[in-house]
Amino acid sequence: MAEQKTVLVTACGSSIGLEVLRSLHEAALPIRVIGTEVSWWGKQVAQPYCDQVLLLPRGDHPGYYDAIQKSISQYRVDLVFVNTEPELNAIVDRRDDFEVAMSCPPANGLQACLSKQILHDRLAGHNLTASTVVVRDRTDLEQAMDVLGSPFWLRCAEGPRGRGSIVVEHPDDGAFWMDYWRRREAGEDVWLAHEYLPGRNLNWTSIWLHGQLMAAACGERLKYFLSQVSVSGVTGNVSHCKLADSSEITPIASQAVRLADQRPHGIYAVDLRENQRGEAKVTEINGRQAFRPLLYTRAGANFSELFVKAMLGDEDFVFDATQLKVGLEMVRGMDFEPMFRDLDSQGAS
């Protein structure tokens, strides 16, 4: 990157967006960072890490697409990090019209990242996912109970952060839950019933360049914020996590990405859960950084930095998985900065 490039980071005051910014800040790259936010407080939080923060409509607002395109053109942006599901949903149909490097996959792959049903269809027959039954009504729930046994995992086919997730032990409970969500959101969305997976809750984040896997690392979720008030115990907002050994996960997750997208290009974050036999099964793929980007950064896999270098043609792009700090823990709180502990060195930072 001989000349200064401009990088745009969307939702830069959000949980993920802020960690992307902090990772870029720690990399100290010769770039100009433009952030976008929807609120003045989000702008205030992100401002120390940006050269400028723009206020744009939310991703689910009709004016979002035009606003992001105008910002890219006005500030001559070279690369865009898209950090929220509503924003990805807003651009997916016209994703391939963007004439700028983007963190999210091209449209075909992004569709599988946004719809668990599409993803499941593309991964079907490869023993990569938990046994799954499409559910639309109580009869389907009864069939799911026959196929999957009790309990099983019920979730919305679309949406982030474990949307609508619940453990079902009786069809009546599942029927009530689906009806509640449909009345709450005035929709008839599709649901999926999955084999219950009680093992480790994992994330595998990766960077791909024109079909080639460039970098990857694995983390384990240990605790969630406010899990005690969630019906499923999952809120999607991790409070405690650690870097895990990726050697056994990479073959599974990389195969899933290649099936979801014939020529992967961008950032893919694969979520997996282990079954009773300790076998990791793919539950979803996100077309953005998910999990905790800052944990990966502190452990030696700064995906924000690596992605900028990969997309903008930096010849110094290097990734060595053997140098990662496996076991590094991250603890997040609502009222303090993230804390890290490396058990190998018994230190804290």
C-alpha positions as CSV (number, residue, x, y, z in Angstrom):
1,M,0.0,0.0,0.0
2,A,2.3,2.7,-1.3
3,E,-0.3,5.4,-1.2
4,Q,-2.8,6.0,1.6
5,K,-6.0,4.1,1.1
6,T,-9.5,4.8,2.5
7,V,-11.3,2.1,4.5
8,L,-14.9,2.5,5.4
9,V,-16.2,0.7,8.5
10,T,-20.0,0.5,8.9
11,A,-21.9,0.4,12.2
12,C,-18.6,1.4,13.7
13,G,-20.0,2.0,17.2
14,S,-21.6,-1.4,17.4
15,S,-20.1,-4.3,19.3
16,I,-18.4,-5.9,16.3
17,G,-17.8,-2.6,14.5
18,L,-15.9,-1.2,17.4
19,E,-13.7,-4.3,17.6
20,V,-12.9,-4.0,13.9
21,L,-11.9,-0.4,14.5
22,R,-9.7,-1.3,17.5
23,S,-8.1,-4.0,15.5
24,L,-7.3,-1.6,12.7
25,H,-6.0,0.9,15.2
26,E,-3.6,-1.6,16.7
27,A,-2.4,-2.5,13.3
28,A,-1.3,1.1,12.6
29,L,-1.7,0.8,8.9
30,P,-1.2,3.8,6.6
31,I,-4.9,4.1,5.9
32,R,-7.7,6.7,6.4
33,V,-10.6,5.3,8.3
34,I,-14.1,6.5,7.7
35,G,-16.9,5.2,10.0
36,T,-20.6,5.1,9.6
37,E,-23.1,5.2,12.4
38,V,-26.9,5.6,13.0
39,S,-26.7,7.5,16.3
40,W,-24.8,10.3,17.9
41,W,-23.7,8.1,20.8
42,G,-22.4,5.4,18.4
43,K,-20.5,8.2,16.6
44,Q,-19.0,9.4,19.9
45,V,-17.8,5.9,20.9
46,A,-16.1,5.3,17.5
47,Q,-14.7,8.7,16.9
48,P,-11.3,8.1,18.6
49,Y,-10.6,5.4,16.1
50,C,-11.7,7.2,12.9
51,D,-10.6,10.1,10.9
52,Q,-14.3,10.9,10.4
53,V,-17.7,9.3,11.3
54,L,-20.7,9.8,9.1
55,L,-24.3,9.5,10.3
56,L,-26.2,7.2,7.9
57,P,-29.7,5.6,8.0
58,R,-30.0,2.1,9.6
59,G,-29.5,-0.9,7.4
60,D,-33.2,-1.7,7.4
61,H,-34.1,1.9,6.3
62,P,-35.1,2.3,2.6
63,G,-32.5,5.0,2.2
64,Y,-29.5,2.9,3.4
65,Y,-28.4,1.6,0.0
66,D,-28.2,5.0,-1.7
67,A,-26.5,6.5,1.4
68,I,-23.8,3.9,1.5
69,Q,-23.1,4.1,-2.2
70,K,-23.0,7.9,-2.0
71,S,-20.5,7.8,0.9
72,I,-18.3,5.3,-0.9
73,S,-18.2,7.6,-4.0
74,Q,-17.8,10.9,-2.1
75,Y,-14.9,9.7,0.1
76,R,-13.3,7.6,-2.6
77,V,-13.4,4.5,-0.5
78,D,-11.1,1.6,-1.4
79,L,-12.4,-1.0,0.9
80,V,-15.6,-1.5,3.0
81,F,-16.2,-3.5,6.2
82,V,-19.9,-4.3,6.5
83,N,-20.7,-5.3,10.1
84,T,-24.4,-5.9,10.6
85,E,-27.0,-8.3,9.3
86,P,-29.5,-5.5,8.3
87,E,-26.9,-3.8,6.2
88,L,-26.0,-7.1,4.5
89,N,-29.7,-7.7,3.8
90,A,-30.0,-4.3,2.3
91,I,-27.2,-4.8,-0.2
92,V,-27.4,-8.5,-1.0
93,D,-29.5,-8.2,-4.2
94,R,-27.1,-5.6,-5.6
95,R,-23.9,-6.7,-3.8
96,D,-22.1,-7.4,-7.1
97,D,-22.8,-3.9,-8.4
98,F,-20.4,-2.4,-5.9
99,E,-17.2,-1.3,-7.6
100,V,-15.1,-1.5,-4.5
101,A,-13.5,-4.2,-2.4
102,M,-15.9,-5.4,0.4
103,S,-15.6,-7.7,3.4
104,C,-18.8,-9.6,2.6
105,P,-18.9,-12.3,0.0
106,P,-20.3,-11.8,-3.5
107,A,-24.1,-12.1,-3.8
108,N,-24.3,-15.9,-4.3
109,G,-22.3,-16.7,-1.2
110,L,-23.9,-13.9,0.8
111,Q,-27.3,-15.4,0.2
112,A,-26.3,-18.6,2.0
113,C,-24.8,-16.5,4.8
114,L,-28.1,-14.6,5.3
115,S,-30.5,-17.6,5.0
116,K,-29.9,-20.7,7.1
117,Q,-32.4,-22.6,4.8
118,I,-30.3,-21.8,1.7
119,L,-27.1,-22.8,3.6
120,H,-28.6,-26.0,4.8
121,D,-29.7,-26.9,1.2
122,R,-26.2,-26.3,-0.1
123,L,-24.5,-28.3,2.6
124,A,-27.0,-31.2,2.5
125,G,-25.6,-34.7,2.0
126,H,-22.1,-33.9,3.3
127,N,-22.6,-34.7,7.0
128,L,-21.5,-31.2,7.9
129,T,-24.7,-30.0,9.7
130,A,-26.9,-31.4,12.5
131,S,-29.9,-33.3,11.4
132,T,-32.4,-30.7,10.4
133,V,-36.2,-30.5,9.7
134,V,-37.9,-27.6,8.1
135,V,-40.8,-26.5,10.3
136,R,-43.8,-24.4,9.5
137,D,-46.6,-25.7,11.8
138,R,-47.4,-28.1,14.7
139,T,-47.5,-31.1,12.4
140,D,-44.0,-30.4,11.3
141,L,-43.0,-30.1,14.9
142,E,-44.4,-33.5,15.7
143,Q,-42.5,-35.0,12.7
144,A,-39.3,-33.2,13.9
145,M,-39.8,-34.8,17.3
146,D,-40.0,-38.3,15.7
147,V,-36.9,-37.7,13.6
148,L,-34.7,-35.8,16.0
149,G,-35.9,-37.0,19.4
150,S,-36.4,-34.8,22.5
151,P,-35.1,-32.2,23.1
152,F,-34.3,-30.5,19.8
153,W,-33.2,-27.0,18.9
154,L,-35.7,-24.7,17.2
155,R,-34.7,-21.4,15.6
156,C,-35.7,-19.0,12.9
157,A,-34.3,-19.7,9.4
158,E,-33.1,-16.1,9.1
159,G,-31.6,-13.6,11.4
160,P,-28.5,-13.1,13.7
161,R,-27.8,-13.6,17.4
162,G,-29.7,-16.8,17.9
163,R,-33.0,-15.2,16.8
164,G,-35.9,-17.1,18.1
165,S,-33.8,-19.9,19.5
166,I,-35.3,-22.3,22.0
167,V,-34.8,-25.8,23.2
168,V,-38.1,-27.8,22.6
169,E,-39.1,-30.8,24.6
170,H,-42.8,-31.0,23.5
171,P,-44.5,-29.9,20.2
172,D,-46.9,-27.7,22.1
173,D,-44.1,-25.6,23.3
174,G,-42.6,-25.1,19.9
175,A,-46.0,-24.3,18.4
176,F,-46.7,-21.6,21.0
177,W,-43.2,-20.2,20.5
178,M,-43.5,-19.9,16.7
179,D,-46.9,-18.3,17.0
180,Y,-45.5,-15.8,19.5
181,W,-42.7,-14.7,17.2
182,R,-45.0,-14.5,14.2
183,R,-47.5,-12.3,16.0
184,R,-44.6,-10.3,17.4
185,E,-43.0,-9.7,14.0
186,A,-46.1,-10.0,11.8
187,G,-44.6,-12.6,9.6
188,E,-44.9,-16.2,8.5
189,D,-41.1,-17.0,8.4
190,V,-39.7,-20.5,8.1
191,W,-38.2,-22.2,11.1
192,L,-35.7,-25.0,11.4
193,A,-35.6,-27.8,14.0
194,H,-32.1,-29.1,14.6
195,E,-30.6,-32.1,16.4
196,Y,-29.7,-30.9,19.9
197,L,-25.9,-30.2,20.1
198,P,-24.7,-30.1,23.7
199,G,-20.9,-29.7,23.1
200,R,-18.5,-26.9,22.6
201,N,-19.8,-23.7,20.9
202,L,-17.2,-22.6,18.3
203,N,-16.5,-20.0,15.7
204,W,-14.1,-20.3,12.8
205,T,-13.3,-17.0,11.1
206,S,-11.5,-17.0,7.8
207,I,-10.3,-14.8,4.9
208,W,-10.6,-16.0,1.3
209,L,-9.1,-14.5,-1.8
210,H,-10.5,-15.6,-5.2
211,G,-11.2,-19.1,-3.9
212,Q,-8.0,-19.5,-1.9
213,L,-8.1,-19.7,2.0
214,M,-5.6,-17.1,3.2
215,A,-6.1,-17.1,7.0
216,A,-8.2,-18.8,9.6
217,A,-8.5,-19.2,13.4
218,C,-11.0,-20.8,15.8
219,G,-12.5,-19.5,19.1
220,E,-14.8,-21.0,21.7
221,R,-17.8,-19.2,23.3
222,L,-17.8,-19.8,27.1
223,K,-20.5,-17.4,28.4
224,Y,-23.0,-14.9,27.2
225,F,-24.3,-11.6,28.5
226,L,-27.7,-11.9,30.2
227,S,-27.9,-15.6,29.4
228,Q,-30.0,-16.1,32.6
229,V,-32.9,-14.1,31.1
230,S,-32.8,-15.8,27.7
231,V,-35.1,-18.8,27.2
232,S,-32.4,-20.6,25.2
233,G,-29.5,-19.4,27.4
234,V,-28.0,-17.9,24.2
235,T,-28.0,-14.1,23.6
236,G,-25.4,-13.9,20.8
237,N,-23.4,-11.4,22.8
238,V,-20.3,-13.2,24.2
239,S,-19.0,-12.2,27.6
240,H,-16.3,-14.9,28.0
241,C,-14.4,-16.7,25.2
242,K,-11.0,-18.2,24.3
243,L,-8.9,-19.0,21.3
244,A,-9.2,-22.7,20.4
245,D,-7.0,-25.1,18.4
246,S,-8.3,-25.0,14.8
247,S,-6.6,-28.0,13.4
248,E,-9.7,-30.3,13.5
249,I,-12.1,-27.5,12.7
250,T,-10.5,-26.0,9.6
251,P,-11.2,-29.0,7.3
252,I,-14.9,-29.0,8.3
253,A,-15.5,-25.3,8.2
254,S,-13.5,-24.7,5.0
255,Q,-15.5,-27.4,3.2
256,A,-18.7,-25.8,4.3
257,V,-17.6,-22.4,3.0
258,R,-16.6,-24.0,-0.4
259,L,-20.1,-25.6,-0.6
260,A,-21.8,-22.4,0.3
261,D,-19.9,-20.4,-2.2
262,Q,-18.2,-21.9,-5.2
263,R,-15.4,-19.3,-5.3
264,P,-15.1,-17.8,-1.8
265,H,-13.9,-14.2,-1.6
266,G,-14.1,-12.1,1.5
267,I,-14.6,-12.8,5.2
268,Y,-16.6,-15.9,6.3
269,A,-17.3,-16.7,10.0
270,V,-18.5,-20.2,10.5
271,D,-20.4,-21.1,13.7
272,L,-20.2,-24.8,14.8
273,R,-21.5,-26.8,17.7
274,E,-20.3,-30.2,18.9
275,N,-22.7,-33.2,19.2
276,Q,-22.7,-35.8,21.9
277,R,-19.8,-37.5,20.2
278,G,-17.7,-34.4,20.1
279,E,-18.1,-34.0,16.3
280,A,-18.4,-30.3,15.2
281,K,-21.4,-29.5,13.1
282,V,-21.9,-26.3,11.2
283,T,-24.9,-24.2,12.4
284,E,-24.5,-21.0,10.3
285,I,-22.0,-18.9,8.3
286,N,-21.8,-15.2,8.6
287,G,-20.6,-13.0,5.7
288,R,-18.8,-10.7,8.1
289,Q,-16.6,-10.8,11.2
290,A,-18.6,-12.3,14.0
291,F,-17.7,-13.8,17.4
292,R,-15.0,-11.5,19.0
293,P,-12.6,-9.9,16.4
294,L,-10.5,-8.4,19.2
295,L,-9.8,-11.8,20.7
296,Y,-8.5,-13.0,17.4
297,T,-6.4,-9.8,17.1
298,R,-4.8,-10.2,20.5
299,A,-4.1,-13.9,19.8
300,G,-2.2,-13.1,16.6
301,A,-4.9,-13.2,13.9
302,N,-5.8,-9.6,13.2
303,F,-8.4,-10.3,10.6
304,S,-9.1,-6.6,10.0
305,E,-5.5,-5.9,9.2
306,L,-5.1,-9.1,7.2
307,F,-8.1,-8.4,5.1
308,V,-7.0,-4.8,4.3
309,K,-3.6,-6.2,3.2
310,A,-5.1,-9.1,1.2
311,M,-7.7,-6.9,-0.6
312,L,-5.4,-4.0,-1.3
313,G,-2.5,-6.1,-2.6
314,D,0.0,-5.7,0.2
315,E,3.0,-8.0,-0.5
316,D,3.7,-8.2,3.2
317,F,0.6,-10.3,3.8
318,V,1.7,-13.1,6.1
319,F,-0.3,-15.5,8.3
320,D,1.2,-18.2,10.5
321,A,-1.4,-20.3,12.4
322,T,1.4,-21.9,14.5
323,Q,2.1,-18.6,16.1
324,L,-1.4,-18.1,17.5
325,K,-1.9,-17.9,21.3
326,V,-4.3,-20.9,21.7
327,G,-6.0,-20.7,25.1
328,L,-5.9,-16.9,25.3
329,E,-9.1,-15.8,27.1
330,M,-11.1,-12.6,26.7
331,V,-13.6,-11.4,29.3
332,R,-16.0,-8.6,28.4
333,G,-18.1,-6.4,30.7
334,M,-20.7,-3.7,30.2
335,D,-18.7,-1.2,32.3
336,F,-15.1,-2.0,31.6
337,E,-12.7,-2.5,28.7
338,P,-12.1,-6.2,27.6
339,M,-9.6,-8.1,29.6
340,F,-7.3,-10.8,28.3
341,R,-5.5,-13.7,30.1
342,D,-2.9,-15.9,28.6
343,L,-2.8,-19.0,30.8
344,D,0.5,-20.2,29.4
345,S,2.2,-17.1,30.7
346,Q,-0.1,-16.6,33.7
347,G,-0.3,-12.9,32.8
348,A,-3.2,-10.5,32.2
349,S,-3.5,-7.4,30.1
